[in-house]
Amino acid sequence: MQRVLSGDHVGFSGGTYYGPVTGMAEHHHHGPAPTATAALPVRPAAFTGRDAAVEQLLTALGPGTGPDGEPVLISAVAGLGGIGKTALAVHTAHAARERGWFPGGALFVDLRGYDSARTTADQAVLSLLRALGVRDADVPATPADQYALYRSQLAGREPVLVVLDNVSDPAQVEPLLPGEGRHRVLLTSRDTLDWLPTRLVRLDELAPDAAVALVERLLRNTDPDDDRAAREPDALRELCALCGHLPLALLVTTAQLRRRRRRPVSALVEELREAQDLLGTLSHGTGGARDLRSVFDVSCARLGPDQRRLFRLLGQAPVNDVSTRTAAVLTDLTESAVLRLLEDLDSASLVTPSADGTRWRMHDLVRAHALGIGRGDLPTERDNDVARARLLAHYARHARAADVQWRASRSALPDGDLFDGREAALAWLDAERAGLVGATSWTDRPGCAEHVVAVGLSLSGYLQQRRYLGDAAAVTRAAREAAVRCGDRMHEGSALTHHANALMKLDRRAEAIVASQQAVAIYTELRVPHGVATASCAVGNALYDLRRFGEALTAFTGARRVFAELGDQDGVANTWNGEGLVLAALGRHRDAKKAFLQARSIYADQGNPLWEGITWHNLATALGDLGQVGAALTAFRRAVALLVEVDDWYRVAETHLNVATLVAAVGRDGDAAAAWTAAAGAYDRAGAPDAAAACRRRAADTTGRHDDTRG
């Protein structure tokens, strides 16, 4: 039995006010896929005092074996927040790469395990696949298949180092472990990771002399003539002790010394002593000397009012990594004005700029301090509320514009004043995804619910396209809750339809049917026929997957009548394709052929090569089931040409597999071997070496059979 290509089922977005609702168009681009296998963070400056730890890690990461004769596959750095775990891991990873140990590359993911919105393994694997060069079109829909592809990608590479930063839970890590012994994993965590077979390096505070050396080096990096460390050695030692010899606290405190070059070290020591008398500790369990909160408070006290306000509002952002533009929106300042303030915070070591200077990151402990500023003070909390609502309105406007841009067909790209085309829109969505998703949790915040609806609906298609399916389900659920809060029944129906599509792709079909039926009921009540048809298609998708074919057919045919009355040709084409899938599953191949012909014609007229290619493929399967081998092969060739045009190599491979099945069934083993070989080449292009190898084995077996027959 040949396989049909359903794309992402009928793929309706369910939008009501955010542009016309048509089948989701996936866009693919020519040229080599971008990779980031050498994209480690920049090596930390003034790294010192960790020679023994570096040596331990390098011994574990090296190509040799451990004491039991087995390679050390997983190494971990554990210690308090702010103790320098990430700096050690990044420094060691660079050193290992310089020794030539990982010619296959180095991957880095911050799992944000101690942040309010930590990164899941399902989210991380998508980032890793893109870093390995896998295109969105070639990413499987389900997490299980994504992990399999990730391991397959690694299997085809020379040794790779995978750095997983800020791990807090086994579920974040276990699915991401490579399946090959030549690769290595380096983790950082505040926990000891007893649940993993790791070579553990426990990181304590710096030794007193190393702490002093770090401060002195940082001061001299800024001003080679700065001799305060030599002039006030006792004060400097006390300063380091007040910081608990923690690298993060030392970095922040040294920034104060650099900004106040004429003031003695002892003056800052006195300020910290006074702060310690008044403040509790931010970190705990290691003695009273370690008082990060007092260090941060003294640093903030040295800021001007505008810098302090920016610092506080950055703590209100949904994530700890923001763009300059986001900071400008939060503060209601111009980008040039907020950039100067951000640079001041950078000088105080309260934020860290990205390599290109466009984004700014707060350590999670620093952000925790910023979040607590002004708590209980009504004017401050009102300013925070207004800033959040302003940011969410900005997100909503840009998300709507980006959604329109990335969905547009090449022949009908809409003009946009926010993004210069599809690639710019996708780049913004990629950069801001975590913040956009996080902001949809603000449903109950003042002035936010309406914007949560807009952001959630606008993100839904993009998140499904990028295979962030858990995020898609979360934002559409939030959009529905926000619409209910606003009393907005129209957008409640739209959110339910979006939510159903996300649930379908997560294989939560029963829930998807419930959500779709709720949407149908709302649109029926509101007398919105397009909404009823769109939601009915979502019902049809779920019923098809549940093999309830009679009900699915009813849903698709009913929706098509409405789309036809409304003149929505995209909707008509998608329902024809959905109906064809159902008819093929029922064995009604002549009727399926007619349905696919209808869909193919409309897709061709609409200039949609991806869906035209998918429908040519589905038409070919129907022709093959009818015994029309020559016509089926012609249709398969047309499908291949269109799918190659859009770089959809997985579907190209599947098409060749179906050709092999078809011609083998009629005894054409030579042609079958050629098709298996072509499928292997397509899987190579898709970055699936295991599948490619399996196809080559089938080609060899088929060739052997063919030769035996001829002999």
Secondary structure as UniProt FT lines:
FT   TURN            9..10
FT   TURN            45..46
FT   HELIX           51..61
FT   TURN            67..68
FT   STRAND          74..78
FT   TURN            81..82
FT   HELIX           85..98
FT   TURN            99..100
FT   TURN            103..104
FT   STRAND          105..110
FT   TURN            113..114
FT   TURN            116..117
FT   HELIX           121..131
FT   TURN            132..133
FT   HELIX           136..138
FT   HELIX           143..155
FT   STRAND          160..167
FT   HELIX           170..173
FT   HELIX           174..176
FT   TURN            181..182
FT   STRAND          184..189
FT   TURN            194..195
FT   STRAND          199..202
FT   HELIX           208..222
FT   TURN            224..225
FT   HELIX           228..231
FT   HELIX           233..242
FT   TURN            243..245
FT   HELIX           247..259
FT   TURN            261..262
FT   HELIX           265..278
FT   TURN            288..289
FT   HELIX           292..301
FT   HELIX           305..314
FT   TURN            315..316
FT   STRAND          321..323
FT   HELIX           324..331
FT   HELIX           335..347
FT   TURN            348..349
FT   STRAND          352..353
FT   TURN            355..356
FT   STRAND          359..361
FT   HELIX           364..372
FT   TURN            373..376
FT   HELIX           378..407
FT   HELIX           410..412
FT   HELIX           422..439
FT   TURN            440..441
FT   TURN            443..444
FT   TURN            446..448
FT   HELIX           449..465
FT   TURN            466..467
FT   HELIX           469..486
FT   HELIX           489..505
FT   TURN            506..507
FT   HELIX           509..526
FT   HELIX           529..545
FT   TURN            546..547
FT   HELIX           549..566
FT   HELIX           569..585
FT   TURN            586..587
FT   HELIX           589..606
FT   HELIX           609..625
FT   TURN            626..627
FT   HELIX           629..645
FT   TURN            646..647
FT   HELIX           649..665
FT   TURN            666..667
FT   HELIX           669..686
FT   HELIX           689..710
//
